[in-house]
Amino acid sequence: MLRLRTRIKNLVLHRLREKVLFQPSWREKACRQEFFYNAFKALAFNCIDGDYAEFGCSGGMTFALAYHESRRHQHKAKLWAFDSFQGLPASRDERDQGWKEGMMATSLDTFHGLCASNGIPKEAYEVVPGFYEHSLTTFSPDDEPRNIALAYVDCDLYSSTKTVLQFLEPRLKHGMIVAFDDYFCWSPSQIAGERRAMLELLAHHSRWALVPFFPFGWHGNSFVVEDRRILG
């Protein structure tokens, strides 16, 4: 009887573990958390200071993970949230297949509420609302955030990613990390939009190299920025 109870208990525990581990939301959160753990560990160990900038903040999950992992490793990054807070913009670019206008909408009030419920104090982060073609293009290279340690690009669209990278280009520095949440989201006729935008940036830039750092989930990839001048 005792063996039967033990077998039933083990079976129940196995089923519960399966349910938790194989739910997409749990798996995706775990993959992202592992990325942020490694990223802030590396940044802290290598003395790379600066802020955290997130482009595409739907649901607030990655923003919360970045905050808690930065603090776990005593990295004093200020957090920046760049998002329309109205969902994805309309796009006529064929390279943006699969993403629809209005997807991933999280209102500004909801985002602040998510930050509060996830234990992120208001003084720890700054919000920049608006579609990137309007909000990011108003920044000059001297505007904050000037010093970025980790940029997390999760804006899905090729067109939006291109605008984000134009914003980041004068802010690139040796040792920072740039992550692309949708790096492996391609289609039958196109390469992934975020990857295409990254390759176009590198094609006309002789100073910076992006060295693969840490892939996460089936969709994301990250890179360490290296200054080619250091290589001589």
Residue, then its C-alpha position, 0 to 999 in steps of 0.5 A: m500500500l505504501r509503495l502504491r501511495t508513493r507511486i501515485k505521489n510521484l506520478v502527480l508530482h511528475r505531471l505537475r512539473e510537466k505542466v509548469l515546465f512545458q507551458p509556453s509562458w513559463r518556458e519563455k520567462a525562464c529562458r529570458q530570466e536565464f539571459f538576464y542573469n547571464a547578461f548582468k553577471a557579465l556586465a557586472f564582472n566586466c565593469i560595464d556600467g550604464d543603463y538598461a534600455e528596453f524597446g517594446c515593453s508589452g506585459g512588463m515581464t522582461f522589464a521586471l526580469a531586467y530590474h531584479e537581475s540587475r539588482r541581484h548582481q549589484h548593477k546600478a542600471k537605470l531602466w528605460a522603457f520605450d514603447s508606444f503603449q498602443g501596440l504595434p504601429a501599422s507597417r506597409d513593409e513586406r519584411d514585417q509579415g506576421w505582425k499586425e497593427g495593435m498587437m502587444a498593446t499595454s497601456l501606460d497606466t497598466f505598465h506602471g501598475l505592472c512595475a509596481s506589482n513587480g516591485i520596481p520603484k518609480e525612481a528606478y525607471e523612466v518611460v518614453p511613450g510614443f511610436y519610435e518614428h516620432s519619439l526616438t527621432t526627437f533625441s539627440p546623441d547627447d540626450e539621456p540615456r547616453n550611456i547604455a550597458l544593455a539594450y533589449v530590442d523587442c519591437d518585432l517589426y523591421s521598420s521599428t528595429k531600424t529606427v531603434l538601431q539608428f537611435l542606438e548607433p551613436r550610443l554604441k560602446h565597447g562591452m555593452i550588450v544588445a539583445f534581439d527578442d525576435y532575431f529568429c522570426w523569419s518567413p518563407s520569403q524573408i529573413a527575420g526583420e530584427r536580424r535584417a536591420m542589424l545586418e544593415l547597420l553593420a554593413h555600413h559600419s567599420r568601427w563596431a563588431l557584434v560578437p554572439f553572446f547568449p541565445f534565449g528561447w527559440h527566438g532570441n539572440s544577443f551580442v557583445v559590442e566590440d570596438r574594432r580599434i581595440l584589436g589594432 
